[in-house]
């Protein structure tokens, strides 16, 4: 069975409340050895802490989703750095820009984004970047931060943007992570991007409970379903699933360097 990792899910969301144990067990049965449950609100981080304490193979991030950026402008980079000292906190974010929903003022999103970049640079932990309908501004902030203040580790998560942002991310030392969107019938352009990116910079994820891959589209997603995204990625790149599983697992450990290897 291929060894896989779900680099981005939301196990603290209400969708999973009543059967979280079963969901984690199904993930393990599907070959997953690590899961990272992603913070969207710092003020609700205690819920994530309880989950990571309950499961040895579940890790987490700390951060504020751009949807909530204006509600947590009192959270400083210092706060993120301090919380990130926790043993199971292995990433910063998710943060970034979302102009599709515009749930928070764009100025607040940008301010929050830069604070998270600062925390990622200071901790050496990867920043989970959310980018939706904001390619040019995300690319602009990334260039400005890297060129002006220095590099930091990051991943463009649940990638559904254009080729230009993917190329900027790679050029600046980042990674690109693909979700179930890669399997959708109308995702030909996205599959072409996935085909062409350097093999050492690609990850897979679910973003569960959202974006279930084919053939489960429209249903609740969960970490066990990451195999379908990996299988599509393998098909697009002309290799077998085991090769993709090994590649994305190695890439995960390279980026999420605080996570102990499953065979350690």
ChimeraX commands (.cxc) that place a marker at each C-alpha (Angstrom):
marker #1 position 0.00,0.00,0.00 radius 0.5
marker #1 position 1.39,3.45,-0.92 radius 0.5
marker #1 position 2.41,5.62,2.03 radius 0.5
marker #1 position 0.66,8.99,1.84 radius 0.5
marker #1 position 0.39,12.21,3.85 radius 0.5
marker #1 position -2.47,14.70,3.97 radius 0.5
marker #1 position -0.63,17.98,4.33 radius 0.5
marker #1 position -3.79,20.05,4.82 radius 0.5
marker #1 position -7.10,19.15,6.45 radius 0.5
marker #1 position -9.43,20.63,9.07 radius 0.5
marker #1 position -10.12,17.95,11.64 radius 0.5
marker #1 position -11.42,20.53,14.12 radius 0.5
marker #1 position -14.35,21.53,11.91 radius 0.5
marker #1 position -17.86,20.58,13.08 radius 0.5
marker #1 position -18.28,18.23,10.08 radius 0.5
marker #1 position -15.98,15.74,11.83 radius 0.5
marker #1 position -17.07,16.23,15.43 radius 0.5
marker #1 position -19.14,13.08,15.85 radius 0.5
marker #1 position -16.85,10.58,14.14 radius 0.5
marker #1 position -13.33,11.96,14.29 radius 0.5
marker #1 position -11.91,8.69,15.64 radius 0.5
marker #1 position -13.36,6.75,12.71 radius 0.5
marker #1 position -12.08,9.31,10.20 radius 0.5
marker #1 position -8.55,9.06,11.57 radius 0.5
marker #1 position -8.79,5.27,11.53 radius 0.5
marker #1 position -9.96,5.26,7.90 radius 0.5
marker #1 position -7.04,7.51,6.99 radius 0.5
marker #1 position -4.59,5.12,8.61 radius 0.5
marker #1 position -6.22,2.16,6.85 radius 0.5
marker #1 position -5.78,4.01,3.55 radius 0.5
marker #1 position -2.01,4.27,4.12 radius 0.5
marker #1 position -1.76,7.76,5.60 radius 0.5
marker #1 position 1.05,8.14,8.12 radius 0.5
marker #1 position 0.75,11.86,8.87 radius 0.5
marker #1 position -2.03,14.47,8.80 radius 0.5
marker #1 position -1.73,18.21,9.39 radius 0.5
marker #1 position -4.86,19.91,10.69 radius 0.5
marker #1 position -4.79,23.57,9.81 radius 0.5
marker #1 position -5.59,26.54,12.02 radius 0.5
marker #1 position -8.02,29.16,10.71 radius 0.5
marker #1 position -8.54,31.16,13.93 radius 0.5
marker #1 position -5.91,31.66,16.60 radius 0.5
marker #1 position -8.63,32.26,19.19 radius 0.5
marker #1 position -9.91,28.71,18.61 radius 0.5
marker #1 position -6.50,27.02,18.69 radius 0.5
marker #1 position -7.30,25.13,21.90 radius 0.5
marker #1 position -9.63,22.87,19.90 radius 0.5
marker #1 position -6.80,21.93,17.57 radius 0.5
marker #1 position -4.45,21.32,20.49 radius 0.5
marker #1 position -6.85,18.74,21.92 radius 0.5
marker #1 position -7.00,16.92,18.60 radius 0.5
marker #1 position -3.24,16.74,18.14 radius 0.5
marker #1 position -2.90,15.50,21.72 radius 0.5
marker #1 position -5.34,12.67,20.97 radius 0.5
marker #1 position -3.61,11.31,17.85 radius 0.5
marker #1 position 0.12,10.65,17.56 radius 0.5
marker #1 position 0.10,11.04,13.77 radius 0.5
marker #1 position -1.80,14.35,13.64 radius 0.5
marker #1 position 0.09,17.66,13.67 radius 0.5
marker #1 position -1.09,21.24,13.23 radius 0.5
marker #1 position -0.42,24.82,12.22 radius 0.5
marker #1 position -1.16,28.14,13.92 radius 0.5
marker #1 position -2.64,31.07,12.07 radius 0.5
marker #1 position -5.57,33.15,10.84 radius 0.5
marker #1 position -7.39,32.45,7.58 radius 0.5
marker #1 position -7.81,35.57,5.39 radius 0.5
marker #1 position -11.59,35.30,5.87 radius 0.5
marker #1 position -11.02,36.21,9.54 radius 0.5
marker #1 position -8.06,38.57,9.12 radius 0.5
marker #1 position -9.89,41.66,10.41 radius 0.5
marker #1 position -11.07,39.78,13.50 radius 0.5
marker #1 position -7.55,38.84,14.61 radius 0.5
marker #1 position -5.44,41.90,13.86 radius 0.5
marker #1 position -4.52,41.86,17.54 radius 0.5
marker #1 position -2.58,38.63,16.92 radius 0.5
marker #1 position 1.04,39.62,16.39 radius 0.5
marker #1 position 3.90,37.79,14.74 radius 0.5
marker #1 position 5.34,37.44,18.25 radius 0.5
marker #1 position 2.17,35.62,19.31 radius 0.5
marker #1 position 2.43,33.22,16.38 radius 0.5
marker #1 position 6.10,32.56,17.09 radius 0.5
marker #1 position 5.37,31.85,20.75 radius 0.5
marker #1 position 2.52,29.43,20.04 radius 0.5
marker #1 position 4.61,27.74,17.34 radius 0.5
marker #1 position 7.01,26.55,20.04 radius 0.5
marker #1 position 4.51,23.80,20.82 radius 0.5
marker #1 position 5.77,20.33,19.98 radius 0.5
marker #1 position 2.96,19.53,17.56 radius 0.5
marker #1 position 2.83,22.93,15.83 radius 0.5
marker #1 position 4.69,22.38,12.56 radius 0.5
marker #1 position 3.54,25.24,10.32 radius 0.5
marker #1 position 2.27,28.82,10.23 radius 0.5
marker #1 position -1.11,29.73,8.73 radius 0.5
marker #1 position -3.19,29.36,6.79 radius 0.5
marker #1 position -2.94,32.99,5.74 radius 0.5
marker #1 position -2.99,34.84,2.45 radius 0.5
marker #1 position -5.45,36.66,0.22 radius 0.5
marker #1 position -8.97,35.71,-0.85 radius 0.5
marker #1 position -10.61,38.15,-3.25 radius 0.5
marker #1 position -13.32,35.68,-4.30 radius 0.5
marker #1 position -15.32,36.04,-1.09 radius 0.5
marker #1 position -13.73,39.24,0.27 radius 0.5
marker #1 position -14.97,38.29,3.74 radius 0.5
marker #1 position -12.36,40.61,5.27 radius 0.5
marker #1 position -11.07,43.98,4.00 radius 0.5
marker #1 position -8.18,43.46,1.61 radius 0.5
marker #1 position -5.92,45.71,3.67 radius 0.5
marker #1 position -6.50,43.50,6.72 radius 0.5
marker #1 position -5.80,40.37,4.68 radius 0.5
marker #1 position -2.50,41.82,3.43 radius 0.5
marker #1 position -1.47,42.93,6.92 radius 0.5
marker #1 position -2.22,39.49,8.33 radius 0.5
marker #1 position -0.41,37.82,5.44 radius 0.5
marker #1 position 2.76,39.80,6.13 radius 0.5
marker #1 position 2.63,39.03,9.85 radius 0.5
marker #1 position 2.43,35.34,9.09 radius 0.5
marker #1 position 5.35,35.64,6.66 radius 0.5
marker #1 position 7.36,37.28,9.45 radius 0.5
marker #1 position 6.50,34.40,11.80 radius 0.5
marker #1 position 7.43,31.80,9.17 radius 0.5
marker #1 position 10.77,33.49,8.56 radius 0.5
marker #1 position 11.53,33.70,12.27 radius 0.5
marker #1 position 10.53,30.14,13.13 radius 0.5
marker #1 position 11.69,28.41,9.96 radius 0.5
marker #1 position 8.28,26.72,9.78 radius 0.5
marker #1 position 6.45,26.62,6.45 radius 0.5
marker #1 position 3.73,29.17,5.80 radius 0.5
marker #1 position 0.50,27.68,4.45 radius 0.5
marker #1 position -0.66,30.20,1.83 radius 0.5
marker #1 position -4.31,30.56,0.83 radius 0.5
marker #1 position -4.65,32.30,-2.54 radius 0.5
marker #1 position -7.95,32.73,-4.35 radius 0.5
marker #1 position -8.61,35.21,-7.16 radius 0.5
marker #1 position -5.63,37.22,-5.92 radius 0.5
marker #1 position -2.73,35.85,-7.95 radius 0.5
marker #1 position -1.03,39.14,-8.76 radius 0.5
marker #1 position -1.17,40.52,-5.23 radius 0.5
marker #1 position -0.03,37.23,-3.67 radius 0.5
marker #1 position 2.89,37.08,-6.11 radius 0.5
marker #1 position 3.70,40.73,-5.46 radius 0.5
marker #1 position 3.81,40.32,-1.68 radius 0.5
marker #1 position 5.89,37.15,-1.95 radius 0.5
marker #1 position 8.44,38.86,-4.23 radius 0.5
marker #1 position 8.59,41.96,-2.04 radius 0.5
marker #1 position 9.06,39.97,1.15 radius 0.5
marker #1 position 11.69,37.60,-0.23 radius 0.5
marker #1 position 13.66,40.27,-2.06 radius 0.5
marker #1 position 13.41,42.80,0.78 radius 0.5
marker #1 position 13.71,40.69,3.91 radius 0.5
marker #1 position 14.89,37.24,2.91 radius 0.5
marker #1 position 13.52,33.81,2.14 radius 0.5
marker #1 position 11.07,31.75,4.17 radius 0.5
marker #1 position 9.53,28.31,3.60 radius 0.5
marker #1 position 6.01,28.21,2.16 radius 0.5
marker #1 position 3.47,26.21,0.22 radius 0.5
marker #1 position 0.71,27.45,-2.08 radius 0.5
marker #1 position -1.99,25.20,-0.69 radius 0.5
marker #1 position -5.04,23.79,-2.53 radius 0.5
marker #1 position -3.60,25.25,-5.69 radius 0.5
marker #1 position -6.18,26.39,-8.23 radius 0.5
marker #1 position -4.52,29.56,-9.48 radius 0.5
marker #1 position -2.82,30.31,-12.79 radius 0.5
marker #1 position 0.52,29.05,-14.03 radius 0.5
marker #1 position 2.21,32.40,-13.37 radius 0.5
marker #1 position 1.66,32.19,-9.60 radius 0.5
marker #1 position 2.89,28.60,-9.51 radius 0.5
marker #1 position 6.06,29.62,-11.33 radius 0.5
marker #1 position 6.64,32.58,-9.02 radius 0.5
marker #1 position 6.16,30.34,-6.00 radius 0.5
marker #1 position 8.64,27.78,-7.28 radius 0.5
marker #1 position 11.16,30.47,-8.25 radius 0.5
marker #1 position 11.03,31.88,-4.72 radius 0.5
marker #1 position 11.70,28.47,-3.18 radius 0.5
marker #1 position 8.12,27.47,-2.40 radius 0.5
marker #1 position 6.06,24.34,-2.91 radius 0.5
marker #1 position 2.69,23.77,-4.59 radius 0.5
marker #1 position 0.04,21.49,-3.09 radius 0.5
marker #1 position -2.81,19.93,-5.06 radius 0.5
marker #1 position -6.22,18.99,-3.68 radius 0.5
marker #1 position -9.25,17.17,-5.06 radius 0.5
marker #1 position -9.71,20.03,-7.53 radius 0.5
marker #1 position -7.03,18.31,-9.60 radius 0.5
marker #1 position -9.45,15.45,-10.29 radius 0.5
marker #1 position -12.36,17.60,-11.49 radius 0.5
marker #1 position -13.38,17.25,-15.14 radius 0.5
marker #1 position -12.87,20.94,-15.93 radius 0.5
marker #1 position -9.39,21.13,-14.36 radius 0.5
marker #1 position -7.41,20.51,-17.56 radius 0.5
marker #1 position -5.30,23.67,-17.11 radius 0.5
marker #1 position -4.54,22.76,-13.51 radius 0.5
marker #1 position -3.48,19.25,-14.52 radius 0.5
marker #1 position -1.15,20.75,-17.11 radius 0.5
marker #1 position 0.49,22.85,-14.39 radius 0.5
marker #1 position 0.81,19.78,-12.16 radius 0.5
marker #1 position 2.43,17.89,-15.03 radius 0.5
marker #1 position 5.10,20.54,-15.56 radius 0.5
marker #1 position 6.18,21.53,-12.05 radius 0.5
marker #1 position 9.45,20.17,-10.64 radius 0.5
marker #1 position 8.87,16.86,-8.90 radius 0.5
marker #1 position 10.67,17.95,-5.72 radius 0.5
marker #1 position 8.19,20.80,-5.07 radius 0.5
marker #1 position 4.81,19.06,-5.18 radius 0.5
marker #1 position 2.52,18.01,-2.32 radius 0.5
marker #1 position -0.98,16.53,-2.07 radius 0.5
marker #1 position -3.76,17.38,0.37 radius 0.5
marker #1 position -7.50,17.11,0.88 radius 0.5
marker #1 position -8.51,20.45,2.44 radius 0.5
marker #1 position -11.14,18.23,4.07 radius 0.5
marker #1 position -14.03,18.53,4.68 radius 0.5
marker #1 position -14.10,20.47,1.41 radius 0.5
marker #1 position -13.40,19.59,-2.23 radius 0.5
marker #1 position -13.85,15.83,-2.25 radius 0.5
marker #1 position -12.13,14.34,-5.30 radius 0.5
marker #1 position -13.80,12.35,-8.03 radius 0.5
marker #1 position -15.68,10.01,-7.62 radius 0.5
marker #1 position -16.84,11.57,-4.33 radius 0.5
marker #1 position -17.36,15.13,-5.55 radius 0.5
marker #1 position -20.20,16.84,-3.70 radius 0.5
marker #1 position -19.80,14.69,-0.61 radius 0.5
marker #1 position -17.89,15.43,2.58 radius 0.5
marker #1 position -14.17,15.03,2.04 radius 0.5
marker #1 position -11.83,13.33,4.52 radius 0.5
marker #1 position -8.08,12.57,4.68 radius 0.5
marker #1 position -8.43,8.98,3.39 radius 0.5
marker #1 position -9.52,10.39,0.03 radius 0.5
marker #1 position -6.15,12.00,-0.67 radius 0.5
marker #1 position -5.21,8.84,-2.58 radius 0.5
marker #1 position -7.54,9.87,-5.43 radius 0.5
marker #1 position -5.70,13.17,-5.87 radius 0.5
marker #1 position -2.37,11.33,-5.75 radius 0.5
marker #1 position -3.61,8.86,-8.37 radius 0.5
marker #1 position -4.62,11.69,-10.71 radius 0.5
marker #1 position -1.25,13.36,-10.17 radius 0.5
marker #1 position 0.46,10.07,-11.04 radius 0.5
marker #1 position -1.59,9.73,-14.21 radius 0.5
marker #1 position -0.86,13.31,-15.27 radius 0.5
marker #1 position 2.87,12.86,-14.75 radius 0.5
marker #1 position 2.99,9.41,-16.35 radius 0.5
marker #1 position 4.21,7.48,-13.32 radius 0.5
marker #1 position 2.63,4.98,-10.94 radius 0.5
marker #1 position 0.92,5.82,-7.69 radius 0.5
marker #1 position 3.71,4.43,-5.52 radius 0.5
marker #1 position 6.22,6.80,-7.12 radius 0.5
marker #1 position 3.95,9.79,-6.52 radius 0.5
marker #1 position 3.32,8.67,-2.95 radius 0.5
marker #1 position 7.04,8.38,-2.25 radius 0.5
marker #1 position 7.78,11.70,-3.96 radius 0.5
marker #1 position 5.11,13.71,-2.14 radius 0.5
marker #1 position 5.94,12.09,1.19 radius 0.5
marker #1 position 9.61,13.01,0.85 radius 0.5
marker #1 position 8.65,16.52,-0.21 radius 0.5
marker #1 position 6.41,16.83,2.83 radius 0.5
marker #1 position 9.22,15.95,5.22 radius 0.5
marker #1 position 11.57,18.34,3.44 radius 0.5
marker #1 position 9.16,21.24,3.87 radius 0.5
marker #1 position 7.57,20.28,7.21 radius 0.5
marker #1 position 10.94,19.62,8.78 radius 0.5
marker #1 position 9.62,19.68,12.35 radius 0.5
marker #1 position 7.49,16.58,11.74 radius 0.5
marker #1 position 9.27,13.37,12.75 radius 0.5
marker #1 position 9.46,10.76,10.01 radius 0.5
marker #1 position 7.00,7.92,10.35 radius 0.5
marker #1 position 9.83,5.35,10.14 radius 0.5
marker #1 position 11.98,7.12,12.71 radius 0.5
marker link #1:1,2 radius 0.2
marker link #1:2,3 radius 0.2
marker link #1:3,4 radius 0.2
marker link #1:4,5 radius 0.2
marker link #1:5,6 radius 0.2
marker link #1:6,7 radius 0.2
marker link #1:7,8 radius 0.2
marker link #1:8,9 radius 0.2
marker link #1:9,10 radius 0.2
marker link #1:10,11 radius 0.2
marker link #1:11,12 radius 0.2
marker link #1:12,13 radius 0.2
marker link #1:13,14 radius 0.2
marker link #1:14,15 radius 0.2
marker link #1:15,16 radius 0.2
marker link #1:16,17 radius 0.2
marker link #1:17,18 radius 0.2
marker link #1:18,19 radius 0.2
marker link #1:19,20 radius 0.2
marker link #1:20,21 radius 0.2
marker link #1:21,22 radius 0.2
marker link #1:22,23 radius 0.2
marker link #1:23,24 radius 0.2
marker link #1:24,25 radius 0.2
marker link #1:25,26 radius 0.2
marker link #1:26,27 radius 0.2
marker link #1:27,28 radius 0.2
marker link #1:28,29 radius 0.2
marker link #1:29,30 radius 0.2
marker link #1:30,31 radius 0.2
marker link #1:31,32 radius 0.2
marker link #1:32,33 radius 0.2
marker link #1:33,34 radius 0.2
marker link #1:34,35 radius 0.2
marker link #1:35,36 radius 0.2
marker link #1:36,37 radius 0.2
marker link #1:37,38 radius 0.2
marker link #1:38,39 radius 0.2
marker link #1:39,40 radius 0.2
marker link #1:40,41 radius 0.2
marker link #1:41,42 radius 0.2
marker link #1:42,43 radius 0.2
marker link #1:43,44 radius 0.2
marker link #1:44,45 radius 0.2
marker link #1:45,46 radius 0.2
marker link #1:46,47 radius 0.2
marker link #1:47,48 radius 0.2
marker link #1:48,49 radius 0.2
marker link #1:49,50 radius 0.2
marker link #1:50,51 radius 0.2
marker link #1:51,52 radius 0.2
marker link #1:52,53 radius 0.2
marker link #1:53,54 radius 0.2
marker link #1:54,55 radius 0.2
marker link #1:55,56 radius 0.2
marker link #1:56,57 radius 0.2
marker link #1:57,58 radius 0.2
marker link #1:58,59 radius 0.2
marker link #1:59,60 radius 0.2
marker link #1:60,61 radius 0.2
marker link #1:61,62 radius 0.2
marker link #1:62,63 radius 0.2
marker link #1:63,64 radius 0.2
marker link #1:64,65 radius 0.2
marker link #1:65,66 radius 0.2
marker link #1:66,67 radius 0.2
marker link #1:67,68 radius 0.2
marker link #1:68,69 radius 0.2
marker link #1:69,70 radius 0.2
marker link #1:70,71 radius 0.2
marker link #1:71,72 radius 0.2
marker link #1:72,73 radius 0.2
marker link #1:73,74 radius 0.2
marker link #1:74,75 radius 0.2
marker link #1:75,76 radius 0.2
marker link #1:76,77 radius 0.2
marker link #1:77,78 radius 0.2
marker link #1:78,79 radius 0.2
marker link #1:79,80 radius 0.2
marker link #1:80,81 radius 0.2
marker link #1:81,82 radius 0.2
marker link #1:82,83 radius 0.2
marker link #1:83,84 radius 0.2
marker link #1:84,85 radius 0.2
marker link #1:85,86 radius 0.2
marker link #1:86,87 radius 0.2
marker link #1:87,88 radius 0.2
marker link #1:88,89 radius 0.2
marker link #1:89,90 radius 0.2
marker link #1:90,91 radius 0.2
marker link #1:91,92 radius 0.2
marker link #1:92,93 radius 0.2
marker link #1:93,94 radius 0.2
marker link #1:94,95 radius 0.2
marker link #1:95,96 radius 0.2
marker link #1:96,97 radius 0.2
marker link #1:97,98 radius 0.2
marker link #1:98,99 radius 0.2
marker link #1:99,100 radius 0.2
marker link #1:100,101 radius 0.2
marker link #1:101,102 radius 0.2
marker link #1:102,103 radius 0.2
marker link #1:103,104 radius 0.2
marker link #1:104,105 radius 0.2
marker link #1:105,106 radius 0.2
marker link #1:106,107 radius 0.2
marker link #1:107,108 radius 0.2
marker link #1:108,109 radius 0.2
marker link #1:109,110 radius 0.2
marker link #1:110,111 radius 0.2
marker link #1:111,112 radius 0.2
marker link #1:112,113 radius 0.2
marker link #1:113,114 radius 0.2
marker link #1:114,115 radius 0.2
marker link #1:115,116 radius 0.2
marker link #1:116,117 radius 0.2
marker link #1:117,118 radius 0.2
marker link #1:118,119 radius 0.2
marker link #1:119,120 radius 0.2
marker link #1:120,121 radius 0.2
marker link #1:121,122 radius 0.2
marker link #1:122,123 radius 0.2
marker link #1:123,124 radius 0.2
marker link #1:124,125 radius 0.2
marker link #1:125,126 radius 0.2
marker link #1:126,127 radius 0.2
marker link #1:127,128 radius 0.2
marker link #1:128,129 radius 0.2
marker link #1:129,130 radius 0.2
marker link #1:130,131 radius 0.2
marker link #1:131,132 radius 0.2
marker link #1:132,133 radius 0.2
marker link #1:133,134 radius 0.2
marker link #1:134,135 radius 0.2
marker link #1:135,136 radius 0.2
marker link #1:136,137 radius 0.2
marker link #1:137,138 radius 0.2
marker link #1:138,139 radius 0.2
marker link #1:139,140 radius 0.2
marker link #1:140,141 radius 0.2
marker link #1:141,142 radius 0.2
marker link #1:142,143 radius 0.2
marker link #1:143,144 radius 0.2
marker link #1:144,145 radius 0.2
marker link #1:145,146 radius 0.2
marker link #1:146,147 radius 0.2
marker link #1:147,148 radius 0.2
marker link #1:148,149 radius 0.2
marker link #1:149,150 radius 0.2
marker link #1:150,151 radius 0.2
marker link #1:151,152 radius 0.2
marker link #1:152,153 radius 0.2
marker link #1:153,154 radius 0.2
marker link #1:154,155 radius 0.2
marker link #1:155,156 radius 0.2
marker link #1:156,157 radius 0.2
marker link #1:157,158 radius 0.2
marker link #1:158,159 radius 0.2
marker link #1:159,160 radius 0.2
marker link #1:160,161 radius 0.2
marker link #1:161,162 radius 0.2
marker link #1:162,163 radius 0.2
marker link #1:163,164 radius 0.2
marker link #1:164,165 radius 0.2
marker link #1:165,166 radius 0.2
marker link #1:166,167 radius 0.2
marker link #1:167,168 radius 0.2
marker link #1:168,169 radius 0.2
marker link #1:169,170 radius 0.2
marker link #1:170,171 radius 0.2
marker link #1:171,172 radius 0.2
marker link #1:172,173 radius 0.2
marker link #1:173,174 radius 0.2
marker link #1:174,175 radius 0.2
marker link #1:175,176 radius 0.2
marker link #1:176,177 radius 0.2
marker link #1:177,178 radius 0.2
marker link #1:178,179 radius 0.2
marker link #1:179,180 radius 0.2
marker link #1:180,181 radius 0.2
marker link #1:181,182 radius 0.2
marker link #1:182,183 radius 0.2
marker link #1:183,184 radius 0.2
marker link #1:184,185 radius 0.2
marker link #1:185,186 radius 0.2
marker link #1:186,187 radius 0.2
marker link #1:187,188 radius 0.2
marker link #1:188,189 radius 0.2
marker link #1:189,190 radius 0.2
marker link #1:190,191 radius 0.2
marker link #1:191,192 radius 0.2
marker link #1:192,193 radius 0.2
marker link #1:193,194 radius 0.2
marker link #1:194,195 radius 0.2
marker link #1:195,196 radius 0.2
marker link #1:196,197 radius 0.2
marker link #1:197,198 radius 0.2
marker link #1:198,199 radius 0.2
marker link #1:199,200 radius 0.2
marker link #1:200,201 radius 0.2
marker link #1:201,202 radius 0.2
marker link #1:202,203 radius 0.2
marker link #1:203,204 radius 0.2
marker link #1:204,205 radius 0.2
marker link #1:205,206 radius 0.2
marker link #1:206,207 radius 0.2
marker link #1:207,208 radius 0.2
marker link #1:208,209 radius 0.2
marker link #1:209,210 radius 0.2
marker link #1:210,211 radius 0.2
marker link #1:211,212 radius 0.2
marker link #1:212,213 radius 0.2
marker link #1:213,214 radius 0.2
marker link #1:214,215 radius 0.2
marker link #1:215,216 radius 0.2
marker link #1:216,217 radius 0.2
marker link #1:217,218 radius 0.2
marker link #1:218,219 radius 0.2
marker link #1:219,220 radius 0.2
marker link #1:220,221 radius 0.2
marker link #1:221,222 radius 0.2
marker link #1:222,223 radius 0.2
marker link #1:223,224 radius 0.2
marker link #1:224,225 radius 0.2
marker link #1:225,226 radius 0.2
marker link #1:226,227 radius 0.2
marker link #1:227,228 radius 0.2
marker link #1:228,229 radius 0.2
marker link #1:229,230 radius 0.2
marker link #1:230,231 radius 0.2
marker link #1:231,232 radius 0.2
marker link #1:232,233 radius 0.2
marker link #1:233,234 radius 0.2
marker link #1:234,235 radius 0.2
marker link #1:235,236 radius 0.2
marker link #1:236,237 radius 0.2
marker link #1:237,238 radius 0.2
marker link #1:238,239 radius 0.2
marker link #1:239,240 radius 0.2
marker link #1:240,241 radius 0.2
marker link #1:241,242 radius 0.2
marker link #1:242,243 radius 0.2
marker link #1:243,244 radius 0.2
marker link #1:244,245 radius 0.2
marker link #1:245,246 radius 0.2
marker link #1:246,247 radius 0.2
marker link #1:247,248 radius 0.2
marker link #1:248,249 radius 0.2
marker link #1:249,250 radius 0.2
marker link #1:250,251 radius 0.2
marker link #1:251,252 radius 0.2
marker link #1:252,253 radius 0.2
marker link #1:253,254 radius 0.2
marker link #1:254,255 radius 0.2
marker link #1:255,256 radius 0.2
marker link #1:256,257 radius 0.2
marker link #1:257,258 radius 0.2
marker link #1:258,259 radius 0.2
marker link #1:259,260 radius 0.2
marker link #1:260,261 radius 0.2
marker link #1:261,262 radius 0.2
marker link #1:262,263 radius 0.2
marker link #1:263,264 radius 0.2
view
